[in-house]
Amino acid sequence: MTKNLPQSPQGQDGTLGFEAFRSMDRMREALAAQMTGGLSPAALALAVFDWSIHLAMAPGKRLELAYKAMTKLQRLATHMAAARLCPDTPPCIEPLPGDHRFRAEGWQKQPWRFWSQAFLLNQQWWHNATREVPGVTPHHEEVISFAARQWLDIFSPSNNPFGNPEVIGKALATGGANFVQGFQNWLEDASRLAAGQPSAGTEDFVVGRNVAGTPGQVVWRNHLIELIQYAPATETVRPEPVLIVPAWIMKYYILDLSPQNSLIRYLVGQGHTVFCISWRNPTAEDRDLTMDDYRRLGVMAALDGINAIVPGQKVHAAGYCLGGTLLSIAAAAMAHAGDDRLASLTLLAAQTDFTEPGELALFIDHSQMHFLESMMWNRGYLSADQMAGAFQLLRSNDLIWSRLVHDYLMGERTPMFDIMAWNADSTRMPYRMHAEYLQRLYIDNELASGRFMVDGRPAALQNIRVPLFVVGTERDHMAPWPSVYKVHQLCDTDITFVLTGGGHNAGILSEPGTGHRHFRVALKRMADPYLAPAEWLESAAEKEGSWWLEWADWLAAQSSGPQVPPPGAGAPERGYPALAAAPGTYVLQR
């Protein structure tokens, strides 16, 4: 019977012939991913089993939970009795920071106050039930706690049209017209989703017109990038140009959004010659592009072009999110090879150590990794819709439930603004590159451990000697600031660290002149002792305003000489002619 088994060209003991069997598994998982939003059911099942079996074997933990349940019931009963006598009685439990579901005035009246207090106490009990169960793997503990929170949020009284005083008030005021309008909003969103169209209102933000509108020229194009050189806005410029390496997971123009909050436009206005990479939107034909291709055809090709256009000058390189991680790899490899073309390095919400990457790690383990690989293997790339579920769950109250209440129950449309429109303009990621990124950085943490190899040599961050300017944001779900802060443990150089308010995107877009901005900043010189994140937070004084001003002063301090006339657009004589007006063509790819 063995003679009928598939065999490889290398013989019966080879493995190539069995790829058909593996393909069957990948196809099954790719089909399953369409129903699970890209989340591995096996990963969740493992977490549930780990938690439940250890809870069943922990009588002390179960008794503790029973005691806490009785205590919370007593707290709720006592509060309600006190509230009947004095309506101004303070609540017995407050929502978690950032939870605004029960802040409206209607929630302070009965019976809605009782429902909200009961829900919050129940939420707190489940937090206790899913934490500190003896023997549970820490990763599984995080997964099960997160899953319990998501499940509870489904049944939040704020999501119930008959349990939400705001919805009831709107229905009484409009005679139920809010439900009619909400149904129309739902129909429009559902039809757009089925047709593969972006959300309503995104059509008001046109790339090259009211977003991504800073004047410039594409001066280099290869298979992976367009290099944009922005037109000067001052009579003279600082001698060293600035290169911006954005993340390839989304379009580059998050850093050149509307004119008033464009970081690129601000840098040009400060007298910098600014270059920016615009990544190509890959297709199935690009499935075999690697991380090293992104380094060579992206960062290194851009540096070659800048050196030709602005010869004899070092470059201030800045990377955002994944672009910052890639830039740090390129800088470490350059340092090992003796390539000294960088004058400084700026990392914006970019991780270099992935041991504590925040809630995103909930969706990255060996089971989920295999599931993702199967999804990407099937198409040749990872599209935004394949992981949309995971990213929305990270901020479900903001991205799912608040929209359900506002748009569908209240019958009001959430106004579209530039960041939301940009977020809807998604890109894809090649199969091989993204698989390498997740395996080598998130799972194996090769970069922080000095095992990430480039051209056969380790890309060790300890070899970087140029000064660093590193920015973390307080409410970052993608790159939590304590994780970004770990660069202090990896680089032997002067590091200026900034912690700014806001999240992963809004914290970086911190234009001067806008109110309610704040940040903390501190310089750690190479010889200074290391401070833990909590120590740093305590010692770094808070400043009002935008961190952009701090960065501008820092870049000016790194400048090597007086200002010079701005360079021309491109260098045709060196093979870098002006090819097209900014924002170029790659950013328009769908």
BAGU-341944 format. One record per residue (C-alpha): x, y, z. Coordinates in steps of 0.25 Angstrom, whole numbers, plus 5000, padded with zeros to 4 digits. Each point is the difference from the previous one (the first is absolute). Example, Ala and Ser with C-alpha at 12.3 -4.5 7.8 and 13.67 -1.06 7.14 Angstrom:
rec u=5049 | v=4982 | w=5031
rec u=5006 | v=5014 | w=4998
// end
This chain:
rec u=5000 | v=5000 | w=5000
rec u=5012 | v=5009 | w=5002
rec u=5003 | v=5001 | w=4986
rec u=4987 | v=5008 | w=4998
rec u=5004 | v=5011 | w=5010
rec u=5005 | v=5013 | w=4994
rec u=5015 | v=5001 | w=4999
rec u=5009 | v=5011 | w=4998
rec u=5010 | v=5001 | w=4989
rec u=5011 | v=4997 | w=5010
rec u=4994 | v=4986 | w=5003
rec u=4990 | v=4994 | w=5010
rec u=5007 | v=5006 | w=5012
rec u=4999 | v=5014 | w=4995
rec u=4990 | v=5010 | w=5004
rec u=4997 | v=5008 | w=4988
rec u=4989 | v=4991 | w=4995
rec u=4992 | v=5001 | w=5012
rec u=4998 | v=5015 | w=4998
rec u=4986 | v=4996 | w=4994
rec u=4996 | v=4995 | w=5014
rec u=5005 | v=5013 | w=5007
rec u=4993 | v=5008 | w=4989
rec u=4987 | v=4993 | w=5004
rec u=5002 | v=5005 | w=5014
rec u=5003 | v=5014 | w=4996
rec u=4988 | v=5001 | w=4991
rec u=4991 | v=4995 | w=5012
rec u=5006 | v=5011 | w=5009
rec u=4999 | v=5011 | w=4989
rec u=4985 | v=4997 | w=4999
rec u=4998 | v=5000 | w=5015
rec u=5006 | v=5013 | w=5001
rec u=4989 | v=5006 | w=4991
rec u=4990 | v=4997 | w=5011
rec u=5009 | v=5003 | w=5012
rec u=5005 | v=5014 | w=4996
rec u=5015 | v=4994 | w=4999
rec u=5000 | v=4995 | w=5015
rec u=5004 | v=4986 | w=5002
rec u=4989 | v=4992 | w=5007
rec u=5011 | v=4990 | w=5005
rec u=5007 | v=5011 | w=5007
rec u=4988 | v=5004 | w=5008
rec u=4996 | v=4986 | w=5003
rec u=5014 | v=4997 | w=5006
rec u=4999 | v=5012 | w=5009
rec u=4986 | v=4996 | w=5004
rec u=5004 | v=4986 | w=5004
rec u=5013 | v=5005 | w=5007
rec u=4991 | v=5009 | w=5008
rec u=4989 | v=4991 | w=5003
rec u=5008 | v=4988 | w=5004
rec u=5009 | v=5008 | w=5010
rec u=4988 | v=5007 | w=5006
rec u=4993 | v=4986 | w=5002
rec u=5012 | v=4996 | w=5007
rec u=5001 | v=5012 | w=5009
rec u=4990 | v=4999 | w=5012
rec u=5006 | v=5012 | w=5006
rec u=4998 | v=5009 | w=4988
rec u=4986 | v=4996 | w=4999
rec u=4997 | v=5003 | w=5014
rec u=5006 | v=5013 | w=4998
rec u=4991 | v=5003 | w=4988
rec u=4988 | v=4996 | w=5008
rec u=5004 | v=5009 | w=5012
rec u=5002 | v=5012 | w=4990
rec u=4987 | v=4997 | w=4993
rec u=4993 | v=5001 | w=5014
rec u=5007 | v=5013 | w=5003
rec u=4997 | v=5006 | w=4987
rec u=4985 | v=4997 | w=5002
rec u=5001 | v=5006 | w=5014
rec u=5006 | v=5013 | w=4994
rec u=4989 | v=5001 | w=4990
rec u=4989 | v=4998 | w=5009
rec u=5006 | v=5010 | w=5010
rec u=5002 | v=5010 | w=4989
rec u=4986 | v=4998 | w=4995
rec u=4994 | v=5002 | w=5014
rec u=5008 | v=5012 | w=5003
rec u=4996 | v=5006 | w=4986
rec u=4985 | v=4999 | w=5003
rec u=5003 | v=5008 | w=5013
rec u=5009 | v=5010 | w=4993
rec u=5000 | v=5001 | w=4985
rec u=5014 | v=5007 | w=5000
rec u=5007 | v=4987 | w=5006
rec u=5013 | v=4998 | w=4993
rec u=5001 | v=4988 | w=4991
rec u=5005 | v=4987 | w=5006
rec u=5009 | v=4998 | w=4988
rec u=5006 | v=5009 | w=4990
rec u=5003 | v=4996 | w=4985
rec u=5014 | v=4997 | w=4996
rec u=5008 | v=5012 | w=4994
rec u=4996 | v=5002 | w=4986
rec u=4986 | v=4993 | w=5001
rec u=4990 | v=5011 | w=4997
rec u=4987 | v=4992 | w=4998
rec u=4994 | v=5004 | w=5013
rec u=5004 | v=5015 | w=5001
rec u=4987 | v=5006 | w=4995
rec u=4991 | v=5006 | w=5010
rec u=4989 | v=4990 | w=4997
rec u=5008 | v=4989 | w=5006
rec u=5000 | v=5007 | w=5014
rec u=4985 | v=4997 | w=5001
rec u=4993 | v=4987 | w=5004
rec u=4998 | v=4989 | w=4995
rec u=5012 | v=5003 | w=4990
rec u=5009 | v=5003 | w=5011
rec u=4997 | v=4986 | w=5007
rec u=5003 | v=4993 | w=4986
rec u=5013 | v=5008 | w=4998
rec u=5005 | v=4997 | w=5014
rec u=4996 | v=4985 | w=4999
rec u=5007 | v=4999 | w=4986
rec u=5013 | v=5007 | w=5005
rec u=5001 | v=4991 | w=5013
rec u=4997 | v=4987 | w=4991
rec u=5011 | v=5005 | w=4991
rec u=5010 | v=5002 | w=5012
rec u=4996 | v=4986 | w=5005
rec u=5003 | v=4993 | w=4986
rec u=5014 | v=5008 | w=5000
rec u=5003 | v=4993 | w=5014
rec u=4995 | v=4987 | w=4994
rec u=5009 | v=5000 | w=4988
rec u=5012 | v=5005 | w=5008
rec u=5010 | v=4993 | w=5009
rec u=4995 | v=4986 | w=4998
rec u=5011 | v=4991 | w=5005
rec u=5008 | v=4993 | w=4989
rec u=4994 | v=5008 | w=4988
rec u=5009 | v=5004 | w=4989
rec u=5002 | v=5015 | w=5000
rec u=4997 | v=5001 | w=4986
rec u=4987 | v=4992 | w=5001
rec u=4996 | v=5008 | w=5012
rec u=5001 | v=5013 | w=4992
rec u=4992 | v=4993 | w=4989
rec u=4989 | v=4995 | w=5009
rec u=4999 | v=5013 | w=5007
rec u=4999 | v=5008 | w=4987
rec u=4989 | v=4990 | w=4995
rec u=4992 | v=5001 | w=5012
rec u=5000 | v=5015 | w=4999
rec u=4996 | v=5000 | w=4986
rec u=4988 | v=4990 | w=5003
rec u=4996 | v=5009 | w=5012
rec u=5000 | v=5012 | w=4991
rec u=4989 | v=4994 | w=4991
rec u=4990 | v=5000 | w=5011
rec u=5004 | v=5014 | w=5006
rec u=4987 | v=5007 | w=5003
rec u=5005 | v=5012 | w=4991
rec u=4999 | v=4991 | w=4988
rec u=4985 | v=4997 | w=5003
rec u=4990 | v=5009 | w=4994
rec u=4991 | v=4998 | w=5011
rec u=5011 | v=5001 | w=5011
rec u=5007 | v=5013 | w=4995
rec u=4993 | v=5012 | w=5005
rec u=5007 | v=5009 | w=4989
rec u=4993 | v=4991 | w=4989
rec u=4987 | v=5000 | w=5007
rec u=5000 | v=5015 | w=5002
rec u=5004 | v=5002 | w=4985
rec u=4988 | v=4990 | w=4996
rec u=4990 | v=5008 | w=5008
rec u=5005 | v=5013 | w=4994
rec u=5000 | v=4996 | w=4986
rec u=4988 | v=4990 | w=5001
rec u=5009 | v=4988 | w=4996
rec u=5006 | v=5007 | w=4988
rec u=5014 | v=4997 | w=5005
rec u=4997 | v=4985 | w=4998
rec u=4996 | v=5003 | w=4986
rec u=5012 | v=5008 | w=4997
rec u=5009 | v=4990 | w=5007
rec u=4995 | v=4989 | w=4991
rec u=5003 | v=5009 | w=4988
rec u=5014 | v=5002 | w=5005
rec u=5002 | v=4985 | w=5002
rec u=4995 | v=4997 | w=4986
rec u=5009 | v=5010 | w=4994
rec u=5012 | v=4994 | w=5008
rec u=4996 | v=4986 | w=4997
rec u=4999 | v=5003 | w=4985
rec u=5014 | v=5007 | w=5000
rec u=5006 | v=4988 | w=5007
rec u=4994 | v=4990 | w=4990
rec u=5005 | v=5009 | w=4989
rec u=5014 | v=5001 | w=5006
rec u=4998 | v=5015 | w=5001
rec u=5006 | v=5009 | w=5011
rec u=4991 | v=5006 | w=5011
rec u=4990 | v=5011 | w=4997
rec u=5007 | v=5014 | w=5000
rec u=5014 | v=4995 | w=4996
rec u=4997 | v=5006 | w=4986
rec u=5002 | v=5014 | w=5006
rec u=5015 | v=4997 | w=5002
rec u=5007 | v=4999 | w=4987
rec u=5015 | v=4996 | w=4999
rec u=5008 | v=5012 | w=4994
rec u=4989 | v=5010 | w=5002
rec u=4996 | v=5002 | w=5015
rec u=5009 | v=4988 | w=5006
rec u=5014 | v=4997 | w=4995
rec u=5001 | v=5014 | w=4994
rec u=5014 | v=5005 | w=5003
rec u=5007 | v=5004 | w=4987
rec u=5011 | v=4991 | w=4996
rec u=5005 | v=4990 | w=4989
rec u=5002 | v=4985 | w=4999
rec u=5015 | v=5000 | w=4997
rec u=5002 | v=4984 | w=5000
rec u=4991 | v=4988 | w=4998
rec u=5003 | v=4986 | w=5001
rec u=4992 | v=4987 | w=5001
rec u=4997 | v=5003 | w=5015
rec u=5001 | v=5015 | w=5003
rec u=4998 | v=5014 | w=4994
rec u=5010 | v=5010 | w=5006
rec u=4993 | v=5014 | w=5002
rec u=5008 | v=5013 | w=5001
rec u=4992 | v=5011 | w=5006
rec u=5002 | v=5014 | w=4994
rec u=5007 | v=5010 | w=5010
rec u=4991 | v=5010 | w=5007
rec u=5012 | v=5009 | w=5005
rec u=5011 | v=5008 | w=4992
rec u=5011 | v=4991 | w=5007
rec u=4999 | v=4986 | w=5006
rec u=5009 | v=4993 | w=5011
rec u=5011 | v=4992 | w=4993
rec u=4996 | v=4986 | w=5004
rec u=4987 | v=4995 | w=4994
rec u=4989 | v=4992 | w=5007
rec u=4995 | v=4986 | w=4995
rec u=4987 | v=4995 | w=5006
rec u=4997 | v=4985 | w=4999
rec u=4985 | v=4998 | w=5003
rec u=4994 | v=4986 | w=5003
rec u=4996 | v=4992 | w=4988
rec u=4987 | v=4995 | w=5007
rec u=4993 | v=5013 | w=4996
rec u=5002 | v=5011 | w=4990
rec u=5012 | v=5010 | w=5003
rec u=4991 | v=5012 | w=5001
rec u=4997 | v=4999 | w=5014
rec u=5012 | v=5009 | w=5002
rec u=4995 | v=5009 | w=4989
rec u=4985 | v=5001 | w=5003
rec u=4992 | v=5013 | w=5000
rec u=5009 | v=5012 | w=4998
rec u=4998 | v=5004 | w=5015
rec u=5005 | v=4987 | w=5006
rec u=5010 | v=4995 | w=4989
rec u=5013 | v=4997 | w=5007
rec u=5007 | v=5000 | w=4986
rec u=4995 | v=5014 | w=4997
rec u=5004 | v=5005 | w=5014
rec u=5015 | v=4995 | w=4998
rec u=5000 | v=5006 | w=4986
rec u=4996 | v=5013 | w=5007
rec u=5011 | v=4999 | w=5010
rec u=5010 | v=5000 | w=4989
rec u=5003 | v=4986 | w=4998
rec u=5002 | v=4992 | w=4987
rec u=4990 | v=4989 | w=5002
rec u=4999 | v=4987 | w=4992
rec u=4990 | v=4989 | w=5003
rec u=4998 | v=4986 | w=4995
rec u=4986 | v=4996 | w=4994
rec u=4999 | v=4985 | w=5001
rec u=4994 | v=4992 | w=4988
rec u=4987 | v=4993 | w=5003
rec u=5004 | v=4985 | w=4998
rec u=4992 | v=4990 | w=4992
rec u=5000 | v=4985 | w=4999
rec u=5012 | v=5001 | w=4991
rec u=5008 | v=5006 | w=5011
rec u=4998 | v=4988 | w=5010
rec u=5015 | v=4997 | w=5001
rec u=5005 | v=5014 | w=5003
rec u=5008 | v=4999 | w=5013
rec u=5003 | v=5009 | w=5012
rec u=5014 | v=5002 | w=4994
rec u=4993 | v=5004 | w=4987
rec u=4993 | v=5011 | w=5008
rec u=5014 | v=5004 | w=5006
rec u=5007 | v=5000 | w=4987
rec u=4990 | v=5005 | w=4990
rec u=4994 | v=5009 | w=5010
rec u=5009 | v=5007 | w=5011
rec u=5014 | v=4997 | w=4993
rec u=4995 | v=5004 | w=4986
rec u=4994 | v=5013 | w=5006
rec u=5013 | v=5003 | w=5006
rec u=5007 | v=4998 | w=4987
rec u=4991 | v=5010 | w=4993
rec u=5001 | v=5010 | w=5011
rec u=5015 | v=4999 | w=5000
rec u=5000 | v=5003 | w=4985
rec u=4990 | v=5012 | w=5001
rec u=5007 | v=5006 | w=5012
rec u=5014 | v=4995 | w=4999
rec u=5010 | v=5001 | w=5011
rec u=4990 | v=5001 | w=5011
rec u=4995 | v=4990 | w=5011
rec u=4986 | v=4997 | w=5002
rec u=4990 | v=5002 | w=5012
rec u=4992 | v=4987 | w=4998
rec u=4986 | v=4999 | w=5007
rec u=4991 | v=4987 | w=5000
rec u=4986 | v=4999 | w=5004
rec u=4994 | v=4987 | w=5006
rec u=5005 | v=4988 | w=4992
rec u=5008 | v=5010 | w=4991
rec u=5007 | v=5003 | w=5013
rec u=5003 | v=4986 | w=5003
rec u=5005 | v=4998 | w=4986
rec u=5009 | v=5012 | w=5001
rec u=5006 | v=4996 | w=5013
rec u=5004 | v=4987 | w=4993
rec u=5006 | v=5007 | w=4988
rec u=5007 | v=5010 | w=5010
rec u=5006 | v=4988 | w=5008
rec u=5005 | v=4993 | w=4987
rec u=5006 | v=5013 | w=4995
rec u=5007 | v=5002 | w=5013
rec u=5006 | v=4986 | w=4999
rec u=5004 | v=5002 | w=4986
rec u=5007 | v=5014 | w=5003
rec u=4989 | v=5007 | w=4992
rec u=5000 | v=5014 | w=5007
rec u=4990 | v=5007 | w=4991
rec u=4990 | v=5002 | w=5012
rec u=5001 | v=5013 | w=5008
rec u=4989 | v=4996 | w=5010
rec u=4988 | v=4990 | w=5002
rec u=4986 | v=5003 | w=5004
rec u=4990 | v=4989 | w=5003
rec u=4985 | v=5004 | w=5001
rec u=4992 | v=4990 | w=5007
rec u=5009 | v=4989 | w=4996
rec u=5004 | v=4987 | w=5007
rec u=5014 | v=4994 | w=5000
rec u=4997 | v=4990 | w=5011
rec u=4987 | v=4991 | w=4999
rec u=5000 | v=4993 | w=5014
rec u=4988 | v=5009 | w=5004
rec u=4993 | v=5005 | w=4988
rec u=4987 | v=5003 | w=5006
rec u=4986 | v=4994 | w=4997
rec u=5005 | v=4998 | w=4986
rec u=5007 | v=4988 | w=5005
rec u=4987 | v=4993 | w=5003
rec u=4999 | v=4997 | w=4986
rec u=5014 | v=4996 | w=4998
rec u=5004 | v=4986 | w=5004
rec u=5004 | v=4987 | w=4993
rec u=4986 | v=4996 | w=4997
rec u=4996 | v=5014 | w=4995
rec u=5013 | v=5001 | w=4992
rec u=4997 | v=4987 | w=4993
rec u=4986 | v=5005 | w=4997
rec u=5005 | v=5013 | w=4995
rec u=5010 | v=4993 | w=4991
rec u=4989 | v=4992 | w=4994
rec u=4991 | v=5012 | w=4997
rec u=5012 | v=5007 | w=4994
rec u=5004 | v=4987 | w=4992
rec u=4986 | v=5000 | w=4994
rec u=5001 | v=5014 | w=4994
rec u=5014 | v=5003 | w=5000
rec u=4999 | v=5012 | w=5009
rec u=4993 | v=5004 | w=5013
rec u=4988 | v=5010 | w=4997
rec u=4994 | v=5009 | w=5010
rec u=4987 | v=4993 | w=5000
rec u=5007 | v=4987 | w=5005
rec u=5004 | v=5006 | w=5013
rec u=4990 | v=5011 | w=5002
rec u=4993 | v=4992 | w=5010
rec u=5012 | v=5000 | w=5009
rec u=5003 | v=5014 | w=4999
rec u=4986 | v=5005 | w=5003
rec u=4999 | v=4991 | w=5012
rec u=5012 | v=5007 | w=5006
rec u=4992 | v=5012 | w=5001
rec u=4986 | v=4994 | w=5000
rec u=4993 | v=5011 | w=5008
rec u=5005 | v=5011 | w=4991
rec u=5000 | v=4992 | w=4986
rec u=4988 | v=4991 | w=5001
rec u=4990 | v=5003 | w=5012
rec u=5000 | v=5015 | w=5000
rec u=4998 | v=5000 | w=4985
rec u=4988 | v=4990 | w=5002
rec u=4994 | v=5009 | w=5010
rec u=5003 | v=5013 | w=4993
rec u=4997 | v=4997 | w=4986
rec u=4990 | v=4989 | w=5001
rec u=4992 | v=5002 | w=5013
rec u=5001 | v=5015 | w=5001
rec u=4999 | v=5002 | w=4985
rec u=5011 | v=5010 | w=4999
rec u=5012 | v=4999 | w=4991
rec u=5014 | v=5000 | w=5006
rec u=5007 | v=5012 | w=4992
rec u=5011 | v=4995 | w=4991
rec u=5014 | v=5007 | w=5002
rec u=5013 | v=4998 | w=4994
rec u=5006 | v=4989 | w=5009
rec u=4988 | v=4992 | w=4998
rec u=5000 | v=5002 | w=4985
rec u=5015 | v=4996 | w=5000
rec u=4997 | v=4988 | w=5008
rec u=4990 | v=4995 | w=4990
rec u=5011 | v=5001 | w=4989
rec u=5006 | v=4987 | w=5003
rec u=5012 | v=4992 | w=4994
rec u=5004 | v=4986 | w=4999
rec u=5013 | v=4993 | w=5005
rec u=5007 | v=4989 | w=4993
rec u=4999 | v=4986 | w=5005
rec u=5015 | v=4997 | w=5002
rec u=5004 | v=5013 | w=5006
rec u=4989 | v=5001 | w=5010
rec u=5002 | v=4985 | w=5004
rec u=5014 | v=5004 | w=5002
rec u=4997 | v=5012 | w=5008
rec u=4991 | v=4993 | w=5010
rec u=5008 | v=4988 | w=5002
rec u=5014 | v=5007 | w=5001
rec u=4996 | v=5012 | w=5008
rec u=4987 | v=4997 | w=5007
rec u=5002 | v=4985 | w=5003
rec u=5015 | v=4999 | w=5000
rec u=5004 | v=5014 | w=5004
rec u=5013 | v=4999 | w=4992
rec u=5002 | v=5015 | w=4999
rec u=5001 | v=5002 | w=5015
rec u=5008 | v=4988 | w=5002
rec u=5011 | v=5003 | w=4990
rec u=4996 | v=4988 | w=4991
rec u=4994 | v=5008 | w=4988
rec u=5009 | v=4997 | w=4988
rec u=5002 | v=5010 | w=4989
rec u=5010 | v=4995 | w=4989
rec u=5005 | v=4989 | w=5009
rec u=5003 | v=5010 | w=5011
rec u=4992 | v=5003 | w=5013
rec u=4993 | v=5013 | w=4999
rec u=5003 | v=5004 | w=5015
rec u=4993 | v=5013 | w=5005
rec u=5012 | v=5001 | w=5009
rec u=5009 | v=5004 | w=4988
rec u=4991 | v=5013 | w=4998
rec u=5008 | v=5012 | w=5004
rec u=4992 | v=5012 | w=4994
rec u=4991 | v=5007 | w=5010
rec u=4985 | v=4995 | w=5001
rec u=4987 | v=5008 | w=5002
rec u=4989 | v=4990 | w=5004
rec u=4986 | v=5003 | w=5001
rec u=4989 | v=4991 | w=5007
rec u=4985 | v=5003 | w=5002
rec u=4993 | v=4999 | w=5013
rec u=4988 | v=4992 | w=4995
rec u=5006 | v=4992 | w=4989
rec u=4994 | v=4986 | w=4997
rec u=5010 | v=4996 | w=4989
rec u=5013 | v=5004 | w=5006
rec u=4998 | v=5003 | w=5015
rec u=5010 | v=5010 | w=5005
rec u=5007 | v=4991 | w=5011
rec u=5003 | v=4991 | w=4988
rec u=5005 | v=5012 | w=4992
rec u=5008 | v=5004 | w=5012
rec u=5008 | v=4987 | w=5000
rec u=5009 | v=5006 | w=4989
rec u=5008 | v=5006 | w=5012
rec u=5004 | v=4986 | w=5003
rec u=5005 | v=4997 | w=4986
rec u=5008 | v=5012 | w=4995
rec u=5013 | v=5006 | w=5005
rec u=4998 | v=5014 | w=4996
rec u=4993 | v=5013 | w=5005
rec u=4985 | v=4998 | w=5000
rec u=4989 | v=5011 | w=5001
rec u=4987 | v=4994 | w=5004
rec u=4987 | v=5007 | w=4998
rec u=4987 | v=4995 | w=5006
rec u=4988 | v=5007 | w=4994
rec u=4985 | v=4999 | w=5002
rec u=4991 | v=4993 | w=4990
rec u=5000 | v=4987 | w=4993
rec u=5008 | v=4993 | w=4989
rec u=4996 | v=5010 | w=4989
rec u=4994 | v=5012 | w=5007
rec u=5012 | v=5001 | w=5010
rec u=5010 | v=5002 | w=4988
rec u=4991 | v=5010 | w=4993
rec u=5002 | v=5011 | w=5011
rec u=5000 | v=5012 | w=4992
rec u=5004 | v=5013 | w=5008
rec u=4989 | v=5010 | w=5003
rec u=4990 | v=4990 | w=5004
rec u=4995 | v=5000 | w=5014
rec u=5001 | v=4988 | w=5010
rec u=5013 | v=4995 | w=4995
rec u=5011 | v=4996 | w=5010
rec u=5012 | v=4991 | w=5001
rec u=5012 | v=4996 | w=5008
rec u=5015 | v=5000 | w=4996
rec u=5013 | v=4996 | w=5005
rec u=5014 | v=4997 | w=4995
rec u=5008 | v=4988 | w=5004
rec u=5014 | v=5001 | w=4996
rec u=5008 | v=4988 | w=4998
rec u=5007 | v=5000 | w=5013
rec u=4987 | v=5003 | w=5008
rec u=4994 | v=4988 | w=5008
rec u=4988 | v=4994 | w=4995
rec u=4986 | v=5003 | w=5006
rec u=4988 | v=4991 | w=4999
rec u=4988 | v=5005 | w=4993
rec u=4993 | v=5004 | w=5013
rec u=5012 | v=5007 | w=5005
rec u=5001 | v=5008 | w=4987
rec u=4986 | v=5004 | w=5001
rec u=5002 | v=5005 | w=5014
rec u=5012 | v=5008 | w=4997
rec u=4997 | v=5006 | w=4986
rec u=4992 | v=5013 | w=5002
rec u=4988 | v=5002 | w=4992
rec u=4999 | v=5011 | w=4989
rec u=4989 | v=5007 | w=4994
rec u=4999 | v=5001 | w=4984
rec u=5005 | v=4991 | w=4989
rec u=5012 | v=4991 | w=5000
rec u=5002 | v=5004 | w=4985
rec u=5007 | v=5013 | w=5006
rec u=5009 | v=4992 | w=5008
rec u=5004 | v=4991 | w=4988
rec u=5002 | v=5012 | w=4992
rec u=5010 | v=5006 | w=5010
rec u=5007 | v=4986 | w=5002
rec u=5002 | v=4999 | w=4984
rec u=5005 | v=5014 | w=5000
rec u=5010 | v=4996 | w=5011
rec u=5005 | v=4989 | w=4992
rec u=5002 | v=5009 | w=4988
rec u=5015 | v=5001 | w=4996
rec u=5001 | v=5013 | w=4994
rec u=4993 | v=5013 | w=4994
rec u=4988 | v=4999 | w=4991
rec u=5002 | v=4999 | w=4985
rec u=4992 | v=5002 | w=4987
rec u=4990 | v=4989 | w=4998
rec u=5003 | v=4989 | w=4991
rec u=4993 | v=4998 | w=4987
rec u=4989 | v=4990 | w=4998
rec u=5007 | v=4987 | w=4997
rec u=5014 | v=4998 | w=4993
rec u=4997 | v=4996 | w=4985
rec u=5015 | v=5000 | w=4997
rec u=5002 | v=4989 | w=5011
rec u=4988 | v=4992 | w=4996
rec u=4989 | v=5006 | w=5009
rec u=4991 | v=5009 | w=4991
rec u=4987 | v=5006 | w=5004
rec u=4990 | v=4989 | w=4996
rec u=4986 | v=5005 | w=5005
rec u=4994 | v=5010 | w=5010
rec u=4998 | v=4996 | w=5014
rec u=4993 | v=4992 | w=5005
rec u=5004 | v=4991 | w=4989
rec u=4993 | v=4987 | w=4994
rec u=5003 | v=4989 | w=5011
rec u=4991 | v=5007 | w=5010
rec u=4988 | v=5000 | w=4991
rec u=5001 | v=4984 | w=4998
rec u=4988 | v=4992 | w=5005
// end
